[in-house]
Amino acid sequence: MASLLGKLNKAYKADETRMTGAKRTKLSAIEKLQRFKEKEGSDDIFEFFVDYSDSDTGDLLHYDNLNICYVIPADEIKKLYPNYVPRGNSYLLGTEFKVKVKSVDVDKEVVEFIAIENTQVSAKQYTKRASNMYTYSSEGEALRNYLMNAINMDIRKPLVRGTVINVEEDRIFIDLFDKGVEAVIPVKNYSIDHKRDLREEVRVGDSVKGVLFAYRARPNEIDKHFLVSTIGYIPDPWMSERVRNIKPKDIVVVKCVEKPEKERALYFWGTSKVIKGIDILCDYTTKVPAAAVKVGHFYKCKVAKIDHEKHKITVSPFEECKSYDAGETL
């Protein structure tokens, strides 16, 4: 079925045949913009490929045959990709989005859209392309061959989704598009934050999205896997409102998750229920010395320093407690 955008373009081209030269181009552009204007706030869905990005704002852009600029603002992209940043969006260029009209500026010849979904995160897109070249016994085989070609030819990395089928401490196994094609998310490619045990983060049956970037085996292993990175799809904990509002002297309950083994270590690592996804550096104090700290135990701490640029929170523990719910001021 032809997309609504395709139907509109066909209508505009038919209109253009009745005009000539620059006048024709200008008038048809205005007519097209006015028709988009009529779609503001409607549920009509359009589709187009993004070709450019604004390196300052992160907006994604496309120019049509009449030089009308289609814009998907960065704040709309962030609704789909919470960790989206202006200078880290190359994986989205050349991909297709389903959108709705947000606003139209006829004078500037700009149409802003609301992003509904990136259609590249769809097995249909890949299996259709593969089947256009060869005949396969199953969608899974077609998908695997298309992804293999994408990796081998080093073209733009495919966007994928999958269902978690197994979780180990340092990697996640997923079924790509539920087509029987297995891929792995290594712990270092799961999140910008350090994760000690992925079994505490992910459950079998969870759905994940990411970028396919390689096909290889682990060192000392024979079996190869597609490798996927979900960085960019997992919300950055440092961008949360709660973390941005942390102030020195706030009280937070921290669970000790790691004590460095080196002698005379001055700190231990902890996690907090309210500051999710961030490791907290806990200095030993006279009230809570190294000898008293045990992994798995909880401690009330006072925030000593927070550095948003270096992604570092330092606290001073002053009392052991029984759980995360022992009282906090955050």
KOLMARMI-341848 format. One record per residue (C-alpha): residue in three letters; chain; z, x, y. Coordinates in nm, 4 decimals, m for minus. Example, Ala and Ser with C-alpha at 12.3 -4.5 7.8 and 13.67 -1.06 7.14 Angstrom:
BEGIN
ATOM   res   chain          Z          X          Y
ATOM   ala       A     0.7800     1.2300    m0.4500
ATOM   ser       A     0.7140     1.3670    m0.1060
//
This chain:
BEGIN
ATOM   res   chain          Z          X          Y
ATOM   met       A     0.0000     0.0000     0.0000
ATOM   ala       A    m0.0997     0.1421     0.3350
ATOM   ser       A     0.1874     0.2132     0.5706
ATOM   leu       A     0.2299     0.0030     0.8824
ATOM   leu       A     0.1561     0.3122     1.0934
ATOM   gly       A    m0.1719     0.3563     0.9070
ATOM   lys       A    m0.2698    m0.0050     0.9759
ATOM   leu       A    m0.1932     0.0331     1.3453
ATOM   asn       A    m0.3956     0.3553     1.3668
ATOM   lys       A    m0.6894     0.1766     1.2016
ATOM   ala       A    m0.6691    m0.1022     1.4590
ATOM   tyr       A    m0.6550     0.1481     1.7455
ATOM   lys       A    m0.9580     0.3353     1.6150
ATOM   ala       A    m1.1508     0.0071     1.6020
ATOM   asp       A    m1.0547    m0.0601     1.9648
ATOM   glu       A    m1.1697     0.2887     2.0682
ATOM   thr       A    m1.5264     0.2250     1.9535
ATOM   arg       A    m1.5669    m0.0193     2.2436
ATOM   met       A    m1.4847     0.2480     2.5046
ATOM   thr       A    m1.6114     0.5971     2.5839
ATOM   gly       A    m1.4872     0.9316     2.7190
ATOM   ala       A    m1.1519     1.0007     2.8822
ATOM   lys       A    m1.1093     0.6390     2.9828
ATOM   arg       A    m1.1268     0.5368     2.6190
ATOM   thr       A    m0.8617     0.7911     2.5130
ATOM   lys       A    m0.6217     0.7018     2.7927
ATOM   leu       A    m0.6567     0.3272     2.7478
ATOM   ser       A    m0.6198     0.3425     2.3699
ATOM   ala       A    m0.3095     0.5613     2.4070
ATOM   ile       A    m0.1552     0.3077     2.6449
ATOM   glu       A    m0.2439     0.0234     2.4098
ATOM   lys       A    m0.0875     0.2066     2.1177
ATOM   leu       A     0.2290     0.2765     2.3166
ATOM   gln       A     0.2508    m0.0876     2.4228
ATOM   arg       A     0.2213    m0.1974     2.0624
ATOM   phe       A     0.5016     0.0423     1.9704
ATOM   lys       A     0.6960    m0.1033     2.2627
ATOM   glu       A     0.6731    m0.4436     2.0969
ATOM   lys       A     0.8369    m0.2951     1.7867
ATOM   glu       A     1.1507    m0.1676     1.9653
ATOM   gly       A     1.4580    m0.2879     1.7800
ATOM   ser       A     1.2535    m0.4436     1.4980
ATOM   asp       A     1.2910    m0.3685     1.1272
ATOM   asp       A     0.9298    m0.2554     1.0905
ATOM   ile       A     0.9090     0.0752     0.9038
ATOM   phe       A     0.6714     0.3576     1.0010
ATOM   glu       A     0.6024     0.6853     0.8207
ATOM   phe       A     0.4817     1.0193     0.9532
ATOM   phe       A     0.5081     1.3918     0.8866
ATOM   val       A     0.6999     1.6098     1.1329
ATOM   asp       A     0.5120     1.9206     1.2465
ATOM   tyr       A     0.7297     2.0830     1.5117
ATOM   ser       A     1.0913     2.1143     1.6209
ATOM   asp       A     1.2541     2.1757     1.9565
ATOM   ser       A     1.4530     2.4976     1.9061
ATOM   asp       A     1.7015     2.4000     2.1769
ATOM   thr       A     1.7731     2.0374     2.0909
ATOM   gly       A     1.6740     2.0256     1.7236
ATOM   asp       A     1.4528     1.7187     1.7802
ATOM   leu       A     1.1703     1.6876     1.5253
ATOM   leu       A     0.8226     1.6158     1.6658
ATOM   his       A     0.4763     1.4936     1.5680
ATOM   tyr       A     0.1671     1.4525     1.7891
ATOM   asp       A    m0.0886     1.1924     1.6804
ATOM   asn       A    m0.4662     1.1883     1.7398
ATOM   leu       A    m0.4096     1.0447     2.0907
ATOM   asn       A    m0.1558     1.3185     2.1741
ATOM   ile       A     0.1322     1.0691     2.1745
ATOM   cys       A     0.4557     1.2498     2.0936
ATOM   tyr       A     0.6677     1.1004     1.8141
ATOM   val       A     1.0294     1.2196     1.8347
ATOM   ile       A     1.3154     1.1945     1.5860
ATOM   pro       A     1.6207     1.3018     1.7914
ATOM   ala       A     1.8605     1.5543     1.6388
ATOM   asp       A     2.1470     1.3017     1.6398
ATOM   glu       A     1.9354     1.0777     1.4156
ATOM   ile       A     1.8619     1.3685     1.1800
ATOM   lys       A     2.2350     1.4434     1.1563
ATOM   lys       A     2.2940     1.0961     1.0139
ATOM   leu       A     2.0868     1.2050     0.7135
ATOM   tyr       A     2.1858     1.5732     0.7155
ATOM   pro       A     2.5405     1.6142     0.8570
ATOM   asn       A     2.5160     1.9935     0.8761
ATOM   tyr       A     2.1802     1.9925     1.0594
ATOM   val       A     2.1462     2.2570     1.3328
ATOM   pro       A     1.8586     2.3161     1.5817
ATOM   arg       A     1.7631     2.6608     1.4535
ATOM   gly       A     1.8089     2.5916     1.0829
ATOM   asn       A     1.5643     2.3080     1.0286
ATOM   ser       A     1.2575     2.4818     0.8830
ATOM   tyr       A     1.3138     2.3062     0.5491
ATOM   leu       A     1.2322     1.9728     0.7198
ATOM   leu       A     0.9059     2.0755     0.8880
ATOM   gly       A     0.6030     1.9328     0.7095
ATOM   thr       A     0.8091     1.6631     0.5398
ATOM   glu       A     0.7662     1.2889     0.5791
ATOM   phe       A     1.0164     1.0458     0.7305
ATOM   lys       A     1.0498     0.6707     0.7189
ATOM   val       A     1.1514     0.5529     1.0662
ATOM   lys       A     1.2033     0.2563     1.2991
ATOM   val       A     1.1083     0.2485     1.6679
ATOM   lys       A     1.4077     0.3292     1.8888
ATOM   ser       A     1.2496     0.3470     2.2364
ATOM   val       A     0.9125     0.3968     2.4055
ATOM   asp       A     0.8360     0.5783     2.7326
ATOM   val       A     0.4833     0.4683     2.8200
ATOM   asp       A     0.4579     0.6972     3.1244
ATOM   lys       A     0.5580     1.0105     2.9325
ATOM   glu       A     0.3693     0.8946     2.6199
ATOM   val       A     0.6739     0.9498     2.3985
ATOM   val       A     0.8067     0.7311     2.1167
ATOM   glu       A     1.1593     0.7901     1.9846
ATOM   phe       A     1.2419     0.6831     1.6317
ATOM   ile       A     1.5481     0.6099     1.4200
ATOM   ala       A     1.5396     0.8098     1.0953
ATOM   ile       A     1.5800     0.5902     0.7866
ATOM   glu       A     1.5130     0.8443     0.5125
ATOM   asn       A     1.3186     1.1572     0.4307
ATOM   thr       A     1.0676     1.0424     0.1707
ATOM   gln       A     1.0319     1.3964     0.0365
ATOM   val       A     1.3635     1.3483    m0.1446
ATOM   ser       A     1.1769     1.1364    m0.3980
ATOM   ala       A     1.0457     1.2185    m0.7432
ATOM   lys       A     0.7475     0.9909    m0.6779
ATOM   gln       A     0.6170     1.2246    m0.4070
ATOM   tyr       A     0.6206     1.5236    m0.6418
ATOM   thr       A     0.5043     1.3610    m0.9648
ATOM   lys       A     0.2177     1.1884    m0.7806
ATOM   arg       A     0.0954     1.5222    m0.6423
ATOM   ala       A     0.1256     1.6915    m0.9806
ATOM   ser       A    m0.0527     1.4052    m1.1613
ATOM   asn       A    m0.3412     1.4276    m0.9150
ATOM   met       A    m0.4130     1.7734    m1.0564
ATOM   tyr       A    m0.3282     1.7378    m1.4263
ATOM   thr       A    m0.2281     1.4810    m1.6871
ATOM   tyr       A     0.1285     1.5030    m1.8149
ATOM   ser       A     0.3052     1.3352    m2.1038
ATOM   ser       A     0.5980     1.2248    m1.8861
ATOM   glu       A     0.7184     1.2069    m1.5260
ATOM   gly       A     0.9743     1.4734    m1.6136
ATOM   glu       A     0.7028     1.7156    m1.7248
ATOM   ala       A     0.4978     1.6426    m1.4118
ATOM   leu       A     0.8025     1.6978    m1.1915
ATOM   arg       A     0.8950     2.0256    m1.3625
ATOM   asn       A     0.5420     2.1626    m1.3262
ATOM   tyr       A     0.5141     2.0653    m0.9622
ATOM   leu       A     0.8479     2.2301    m0.8797
ATOM   met       A     0.7503     2.5418    m1.0769
ATOM   asn       A     0.4272     2.5679    m0.8782
ATOM   ala       A     0.6163     2.5217    m0.5519
ATOM   ile       A     0.8485     2.8104    m0.6410
ATOM   asn       A     0.5745     3.0387    m0.7759
ATOM   met       A     0.3453     2.9831    m0.4780
ATOM   asp       A     0.6369     3.0305    m0.2372
ATOM   ile       A     0.5373     2.7228    m0.0368
ATOM   arg       A     0.7861     2.5236     0.1706
ATOM   lys       A     1.0932     2.4647    m0.0439
ATOM   pro       A     1.1070     2.1111    m0.1889
ATOM   leu       A     1.3869     1.8742    m0.0933
ATOM   val       A     1.5466     1.7226    m0.4031
ATOM   arg       A     1.8218     1.4902    m0.5149
ATOM   gly       A     2.0014     1.4694    m0.8453
ATOM   thr       A     2.2910     1.3323    m1.0476
ATOM   val       A     2.5754     1.5621    m1.1520
ATOM   ile       A     2.5805     1.5974    m1.5326
ATOM   asn       A     2.8301     1.8843    m1.5715
ATOM   val       A     3.0693     2.0817    m1.3508
ATOM   glu       A     3.2028     2.4315    m1.4140
ATOM   glu       A     3.4374     2.6326    m1.1972
ATOM   asp       A     3.1555     2.8150    m1.0181
ATOM   arg       A     2.8443     2.5970    m1.0628
ATOM   ile       A     2.7229     2.2373    m1.0805
ATOM   phe       A     2.4542     2.1106    m1.3199
ATOM   ile       A     2.2366     1.8252    m1.1961
ATOM   asp       A     1.9545     1.6127    m1.3359
ATOM   leu       A     1.6761     1.6193    m1.0755
ATOM   phe       A     1.5675     1.2656    m0.9834
ATOM   asp       A     1.7143     1.1522    m1.3196
ATOM   lys       A     1.3943     1.2721    m1.4895
ATOM   gly       A     1.5547     1.5099    m1.7386
ATOM   val       A     1.4852     1.8229    m1.5316
ATOM   glu       A     1.8024     2.0311    m1.5075
ATOM   ala       A     1.9016     2.2362    m1.2038
ATOM   val       A     2.2075     2.4359    m1.0997
ATOM   ile       A     2.3985     2.4546    m0.7707
ATOM   pro       A     2.5864     2.7892    m0.7600
ATOM   val       A     2.9229     2.7781    m0.5842
ATOM   lys       A     2.8007     3.0028    m0.2996
ATOM   asn       A     2.5163     2.7555    m0.2330
ATOM   tyr       A     2.7341     2.4442    m0.2384
ATOM   ser       A     2.9145     2.4656     0.0937
ATOM   ile       A     2.9608     2.6893     0.3972
ATOM   asp       A     3.3309     2.6953     0.3128
ATOM   his       A     3.4752     2.9015     0.0284
ATOM   lys       A     3.5350     2.6980    m0.2882
ATOM   arg       A     3.7518     2.8356    m0.5675
ATOM   asp       A     3.6923     2.5642    m0.8250
ATOM   leu       A     3.4055     2.3164    m0.8007
ATOM   arg       A     3.5771     2.0952    m1.0579
ATOM   glu       A     3.8117     1.9930    m0.7768
ATOM   glu       A     3.5191     1.9032    m0.5474
ATOM   val       A     3.2609     1.7216    m0.7613
ATOM   arg       A     3.2616     1.4687    m1.0453
ATOM   val       A     3.0071     1.3904    m1.3165
ATOM   gly       A     2.7926     1.1024    m1.1926
ATOM   asp       A     2.8043     1.2055    m0.8248
ATOM   ser       A     2.4720     1.2051    m0.6412
ATOM   val       A     2.3746     1.5151    m0.4418
ATOM   lys       A     2.0834     1.6262    m0.2221
ATOM   gly       A     1.9639     1.9776    m0.1569
ATOM   val       A     1.6826     2.2293    m0.1224
ATOM   leu       A     1.5216     2.3867    m0.4297
ATOM   phe       A     1.4950     2.7617    m0.3653
ATOM   ala       A     1.4506     2.9538    m0.6926
ATOM   tyr       A     1.3942     2.9490    m1.0681
ATOM   arg       A     1.5797     3.2214    m1.2523
ATOM   ala       A     1.8549     3.3064    m1.4970
ATOM   arg       A     2.2032     3.4324    m1.4245
ATOM   pro       A     2.2734     3.8008    m1.4870
ATOM   asn       A     2.3355     3.8513    m1.8614
ATOM   glu       A     2.1977     3.5033    m1.9398
ATOM   ile       A     1.8628     3.4142    m2.0990
ATOM   asp       A     1.8115     3.0501    m1.9965
ATOM   lys       A     1.6505     2.9986    m1.6567
ATOM   his       A     1.7333     2.7110    m1.4226
ATOM   phe       A     1.6039     2.5673    m1.0999
ATOM   leu       A     1.8531     2.6643    m0.8290
ATOM   val       A     1.9479     2.4215    m0.5523
ATOM   ser       A     2.1381     2.4707    m0.2271
ATOM   thr       A     2.3273     2.1766    m0.0760
ATOM   ile       A     2.4300     2.3686     0.2361
ATOM   gly       A     2.3079     2.1522     0.5213
ATOM   tyr       A     2.3840     1.8317     0.3330
ATOM   ile       A     2.7628     1.8779     0.3042
ATOM   pro       A     2.9452     1.7921     0.6298
ATOM   asp       A     3.0802     2.0980     0.8110
ATOM   pro       A     3.4622     2.0533     0.8104
ATOM   trp       A     3.4855     2.2508     1.1346
ATOM   met       A     3.2886     1.9788     1.3117
ATOM   ser       A     3.5369     1.7025     1.2264
ATOM   glu       A     3.7287     1.5458     1.5139
ATOM   arg       A     4.0629     1.6166     1.3481
ATOM   val       A     3.9963     1.9906     1.3200
ATOM   arg       A     3.8621     2.0108     1.6765
ATOM   asn       A     4.1864     1.8550     1.8019
ATOM   ile       A     4.4247     2.0957     1.6257
ATOM   lys       A     4.6583     2.2747     1.8661
ATOM   pro       A     4.9063     2.5605     1.8284
ATOM   lys       A     5.2555     2.4400     1.7238
ATOM   asp       A     5.1156     2.1391     1.5352
ATOM   ile       A     5.2890     2.0922     1.1988
ATOM   val       A     5.0829     2.0870     0.8803
ATOM   val       A     5.1796     2.0810     0.5106
ATOM   val       A     4.9980     2.3491     0.3128
ATOM   lys       A     4.9644     2.3934    m0.0630
ATOM   cys       A     4.9560     2.7560    m0.1789
ATOM   val       A     4.6336     2.8093    m0.3769
ATOM   glu       A     4.6178     3.1892    m0.3885
ATOM   lys       A     4.8503     3.4870    m0.3405
ATOM   pro       A     4.6681     3.8192    m0.2895
ATOM   glu       A     4.7749     4.0646    m0.5606
ATOM   lys       A     4.7650     4.3738    m0.3425
ATOM   glu       A     5.1015     4.5251    m0.2513
ATOM   arg       A     5.2547     4.4426     0.0843
ATOM   ala       A     5.0162     4.1518     0.1441
ATOM   leu       A     5.1241     3.9725     0.4593
ATOM   tyr       A     4.9812     3.6304     0.3813
ATOM   phe       A     4.8808     3.3726     0.1214
ATOM   trp       A     4.5961     3.1173     0.1168
ATOM   gly       A     4.6582     2.7458     0.1368
ATOM   thr       A     4.4847     2.4100     0.1663
ATOM   ser       A     4.5799     2.0944     0.3529
ATOM   lys       A     4.5173     1.7267     0.2866
ATOM   val       A     4.4443     1.6586     0.6538
ATOM   ile       A     4.2312     1.9690     0.7179
ATOM   lys       A     3.9960     1.9109     0.4254
ATOM   gly       A     3.7499     2.1757     0.3147
ATOM   ile       A     3.9090     2.4666     0.5049
ATOM   asp       A     4.1148     2.7565     0.3712
ATOM   ile       A     4.4270     2.8233     0.5765
ATOM   leu       A     4.5719     3.1715     0.6258
ATOM   cys       A     4.9508     3.1492     0.5883
ATOM   asp       A     5.1584     3.4420     0.7159
ATOM   tyr       A     5.4776     3.5222     0.5322
ATOM   thr       A     5.7864     3.4690     0.7472
ATOM   thr       A     6.1582     3.5425     0.7251
ATOM   lys       A     6.2158     3.1772     0.6290
ATOM   val       A     5.9391     3.1802     0.3684
ATOM   pro       A     5.8990     3.5398     0.2413
ATOM   ala       A     5.6424     3.6525    m0.0168
ATOM   ala       A     5.8965     3.6483    m0.2995
ATOM   ala       A     5.9693     3.2790    m0.2397
ATOM   val       A     5.6087     3.1584    m0.2372
ATOM   lys       A     5.4585     3.0167    m0.5572
ATOM   val       A     5.1026     2.9024    m0.6234
ATOM   gly       A     5.0915     2.5221    m0.6395
ATOM   his       A     5.3991     2.4743    m0.4193
ATOM   phe       A     5.3965     2.3046    m0.0778
ATOM   tyr       A     5.5184     2.4424     0.2555
ATOM   lys       A     5.5648     2.3017     0.6022
ATOM   cys       A     5.3883     2.5250     0.8514
ATOM   lys       A     5.3447     2.5568     1.2246
ATOM   val       A     4.9908     2.6270     1.3505
ATOM   ala       A     4.9959     2.9744     1.5080
ATOM   lys       A     4.6272     3.0227     1.5935
ATOM   ile       A     4.2930     2.8488     1.5467
ATOM   asp       A     3.9602     3.0233     1.6062
ATOM   his       A     3.6657     2.7814     1.5905
ATOM   glu       A     3.4071     3.0584     1.6288
ATOM   lys       A     3.5384     3.2656     1.3383
ATOM   his       A     3.6368     2.9555     1.1379
ATOM   lys       A     3.9940     3.0683     1.0926
ATOM   ile       A     4.3275     2.8861     1.1022
ATOM   thr       A     4.6524     3.0833     1.0838
ATOM   val       A     4.9876     2.9156     1.0267
ATOM   ser       A     5.3533     3.0188     0.9917
ATOM   pro       A     5.5426     2.8488     0.7043
ATOM   phe       A     5.9056     2.7634     0.7737
ATOM   glu       A     6.0182     2.5343     0.4917
ATOM   glu       A     5.9255     2.4455     0.1321
ATOM   cys       A     5.8641     2.0769     0.0584
ATOM   lys       A     5.7678     1.8568    m0.2361
ATOM   ser       A     5.4205     1.7289    m0.1442
ATOM   tyr       A     5.1499     1.6964     0.1175
ATOM   asp       A     5.3274     1.3814     0.2412
ATOM   ala       A     5.6329     1.5619     0.3735
ATOM   gly       A     5.5526     1.4954     0.7387
ATOM   glu       A     5.2903     1.6340     0.9742
ATOM   thr       A     5.2064     1.5986     1.3399
ATOM   leu       A     4.8274     1.6265     1.2972
//
